[in-house]
Amino acid sequence: MSDPNKYRLAFVVSMFFEHGGMQRSLLRIARACQARGHTVQLFTGELRGAAPEDIEVSLLDTHALSNTASNDKLASACQRAIKGQNFDCVVGFTKLPGLDVYYAGDPCYAARVDETRNSFYKWLPRYRGLVRQERAVFGADANTEILLFAHQEREKFIRYYATDPARFHMLPPGINRDRLLSNKPDAQDAACLRNELGMAPDERMLLLVGSFFRTKGVDRAIDALACLPSEVKSNTRLVIVGHDDAAPFARLAETLGVAEQVIFTGGREDVARFYFAADVLIHPAYTENTGTTLLEAMVCGLPVLTTANCGFAFHIEKANVGMVCPMPFEQAVLNNQLREMLTSDSRGEWRRNGLRYAESTDLYGLVDEAAEVITQRAADNVISGKVH
């Protein structure tokens, strides 16, 4: 039996890459567990970029023709890899059977299909596979504890899977304040960044932060830029910070006549410099369980334009730090809101509102609370003799 005071924890995720928001949360939670004296080993089917130096990483063979099949292979490979290794708790960041704790980084898939697809979609193998994987975590007969920070999704999971409400642990957001403010950029640094990007000092910077450009609505942002009045458009640049194939979106910008005004930087670790240098954050996502970038922008005093389907959009409305495009989405509405935000005299007020809200609201406690749930489940497993 494992030492009841020092636990061995297995973290599992389908893909790990440096600039993913969920992956950053995984690392922070893993390191918080390590700081408590526990051991963490990460199992993943795909590693993009450098592996974290302070955490052991095991790469599993999950190659398959679809994401659903790949996750099935991940589940089987992980079970084989951890069997008999005396792990006290298995923590999943991908929906897999047999998890002790699941970090719910995605919205309820079954509910989203009902909200956005026709009934024929449910006959597809992809739908059946993804619902099966979701049920393995949230089903009434599962024993997985759920870390949930997109609180609006709780009732959906309960409605579709009869999940015991006691299994949910409702977490605050997990904004990394040190990452944003420990070396807070000043006006000179913002000017230097704009110069690095080839921007004139008086140009407006419209910022979008996020990987997986299609999901984050990069096409919507480019469309909105192209539809600005000529006198505003000519003096505005859209800067996109994140990891994905930019080529299709660069072609769209070319087609819409704004190629010279769209800048792709790739993934960056110095994202705080962009928040402090920008004039408006735009985040018109197609689907977004939370939207950490919305709160990061707020902490840095940057006004936000987002869509109502983002889980954290209610913070933008509550704090009055910008505008929220209602659902169902209409491009024309987003276009008008962007024009108004870029030309409004309210940007100073939005900035001050965001800074006040960030000081008075818990936007930071996710990591410590998640680590507490994980280590408590490990302790319960040890007591009950459930060691992997």
N, C-alpha and C positions, 0 to 999 in steps of 0.2 A: 504493500500500500504506500502511496506517496506521502511525503512529509505533509502533515495537515496544515502546516504554516507556510509552506512554499509549494506552489502549484505549478504543474506543467500544462501549458495552454496551447492548443492548436488553433490557429487562425486560418480560414480557408476563403479564397476568393478566386473567381474564374480568371481574371486578368489583373495584373498589377503593373501600373505605369506611374511615373513620377508626378505627372501633373493632373491626375484625376482627383476631384474633390473628395469622393468617397475613399479613395486610396490614402489620401492625406489623413482623413479621420481614422482609418484603420491604423496607420502608423502611430498617430498620437495616442490612441487607446492602447495599442501594444506597448508603447514606451511607458505609459502610465502604469500598466500592469508590471512591467519590469522594474519600475521605480519602487514598487511595493515588495520587490524581492522575488517575483515569480519569473518563470522562463516561458518565452513565447517562441514558437516555431511557425513559420508561414508556409502554407501549401497553396500553390497556384498552378493553373494550367498554361499561363502565358506571362512572360516577363518582358516588358518593354522598357528599355533604358537600364539604368544602374539599379542593382539590388541594394536595399538598405544595409549598411555595414554592421549595424548593431543587432540585427535580427537574422537568425538562420532561415534561409529560404530553400524550400524543396520544390523543384519543378516536376510536375506530373504530366503524363501523356494524355491529353484530352482532345487530340486532333479528331475532327468529325466534319461532316458536311453541313451541319446547322448548329446554331447556338444551343438549341434544345438538346441535341444529341451530345454536344460537347459538355454541357453541364451534367448530363447523365454519366458520362465517362469520368468527369471530375468527382462525382459522388462515389463511384465504384473505386477509382484509384485512390481517393483519400481514405476510404474505409480500409483498404489494403495497407496503405502506408502507415496508418496510426494504430492498426490492430496490435495489441500486445505491447505498445510503447508507453503505457502508463500515463496517458494524458488525462488530466483531471477534468478538463472542460474543452469542448469543441465549439468554436465560435465561427459562424458563417457570415460572410458578407455577400454570398450568393445563395439562392434558395436551394437547399439540399436536404434530403432526408437524414434523420438521426442527429440533428444539431442540438446542442444544449442551449445555445443562445444564438439568436439571429439579429443582425443589425439591419433594420428595415430601411434600406436606402432607396427603394423603388416604391411607387404607388401600387395600390391594389390592381393587379392586372385584369382580373375578372371584371371588376367594376369599370375599368377604363375601356374595355372592349364593349361593354353594354352602352357606354356613353358615346362612343365614337365610331362603332362599326355596325354593319347590318348583320342580320341573323345568320346569313350564309357563311360569314367569317368563322363561326363556331364549328363548322364542319372540317376546317383545315387541321391537318396534323399538328401544325405549329401551335394553334390555340389549345388543343387538347393536351399537348406536352407541357406547355407553360402553366396551364391551370393545374395539372397533376403535380408539377414541381412546387407551385405555390401552396397547394393543399398539404404537401408533405411538411410544410413549416407551420401553416396556420390552421390546419384541420383540427376538428374537435378531439380527435384521438391522438394528436401529437403532444409532445411534452416539452416543446421548445419555448424558452422565454424570449420575449421580443422587445428589442430596444427600438422605440419609436419616437422620432422627433418631428415627423409630419403628423401632427395630432389629428388633422382632419381625416386621415385615412383609417383611424381606429374603427369607427362605426362601419366602414365599408368591409373591412376584414371580418368583423363580427357577423355582419349581415350575410356575407357570401360563404363563410366557412364555419360559422357557429363557434368561433374562437372564444375560449374562456377569457373574460375581461381581465381576470387576475394575472394572466400571463403577460400583459402589456406593461412595460415600464416607460412611462412618458417622460422624455428627456427634454431639457432646454436645448436651444441651438448650441453649436460648438465652435463659435468663431474664435480663431487663434489671434487674440489681441496682440501678443508679443510679435507674431509674424508681421503684423501690419504696422505696429507703432513703436517697436523697440528701437528702430533707426528711422524715425519719422522724417520723410523727405521734406525739405524746405522749398521756398520759391525758386531758389537757384537750381536745385536738383530738378524741379519740374521743367524749368527752362532748358536745362541740359538734355532731358529726355525728349522734349519736343524737337530740339535741334538734331538729336540722334535719329529721330523719325523723319527728318526732313520737313518739319512743320514750321511755318512762320509763327512768331510770338502771338499774333492776333488771331490766328485760326482757332476755331472751336474744335475740341477733341471729343468725339462721341466714342465711348468705350464699350466693347463687349468682351466679357471674360467667360471662357468655358470651352471645354473640349467636346468633340462630337457635334460638329457645326450644324448638321441638319436638325438635330433635336433641339439645339439651343436657339434656333430661329435666325441663323446668320442670313439666310435668304430674305427673311422679312426685314431685317435691319438694313440690308443693302437696298431693298425696294423702297423703304421709308426714306433713306438718304437720297435716292434718285428722284423722289417726288417732292423734295423740299423746294420752296420758291428759289429761283435762280440766284437771287442776291444772298440767300442764306446758304444754299448748297455750295456755292463757289468758295465759301469761307469755312467749310466744315470738312473734317476728315473722320472716317470711321476706322478705329484701330481695334483689331481683333486679336486677343491674346488667348491662345489655347492650342491644343494638339489635335490635328486632323488633316485630311487631304484638302488643301485650300483650292486646288485647281478648278473644281466645278463652280465654286463661288466667285473665283476670280473671273471666270468666263461670264458669269451672270453680271458682275460689275461692268465688264467690258460691253456686254450687250445693252446695258442700261445707261451707258455713257459716263460711269463714275469710277472707272478703273484707276485713275490717277488719285482718287480720293479714298481708296480703301487700302489699308495697310495690314498685312498678316505678319505677326511677330513670332509665331510658334509658341510653344509652352515656355513660360518664364517663371523663375523663382522670385523675381523682384516685382511682383504684381502690385505691391503697395505703391511703388513709384507711379504706376499708371493711374491708380485711384486718385492720388493727390494731384496729378497733372491734368486730369480730364475735366470736362465741363458737365457731362451727363453720362450715366451708365444706361445702356439699353439692353434689355434681356427679354426678348419676345418669344419665349420658348414654346414649342409645340406641346411638350409635356415636361413637367418639372416637379418632382416630389417636394422639394424644399426651395432651393435657390440660394445657396450660401453666399454667392457673389452679391446678392441684394443687401445682405446684412454687412458684408465686408465693406461695400461702398458706403453704407450709412455710417459705419464706425469711422471712416475716413472723411466724412463730411461731403460725400458726392451725391447729388440728386439722382433719382432712379426713375426710369420708365420701364415697366414690366407688364406682363400679362397676368390676368386674374387666376389662371390655372396653376401658377407657381405657389407652392405651399407657404412660402414666407411672404407672399404679396400682402397679406393682411398687416404685416409690420409696416410696410410702406404707407398704407392708408392710415393706420393708427397713429403713426409718427408724423404724417404729413410731410414726407420727404420727396415727393414727386407725383407721378401719375401711374394709375393701373388701368391697362386696357381691358375692358370687360370681355367676357365670353358669352356667346360664341364669338370667336375672333373675326374681326373685319380689318383688312389691311388699311382701308381708308381712315378708320378711327385712329390706328397707330400712327399713320402719316401725320394727321392733324395734331395729335398729342406731341409728337416729336418736334414739329414746327413750333408749337407753343412753348415747349420746355426750353428749346434752344434760344428763343427770343424773349422769354419772360423775365421780368424784373424780380421774380420770386425766388430765383436760384439761391440768393443769399439767405433767405428765410428757410428754404428747404434744407440748406446746409446746416444752419444752426439747429433746426428741429432734429435732424439726424444725430448730431453730436449730443444733444440733451437726452434723446431717447436711448442712445447707446450707453450713457452713463447711469441711467436710472432703471434699466431693464436687464435681466439676466439673459445675455446672448452668448454666454461663454462656458456654461457648466456641463456640457454634454460629456466631455472626455472623462472627467472624474466620476460622474454618476454611472457611466457605462462600465468603467473599470470596477466599480463597487458591485454592480450586478453580476459581472463575470466572475469575480473572485468569490462572491457569496455562493454562486451556483457551483463553482469548483469545490468549495467547502462542503456543500450539501451532497455532492456526488461522492466525496471521500467518506463522509459519514455513512451514506447508504451503500457504499461499496460499488458504486457505478463508476469504474475507472476504465478508460478505453485501452 
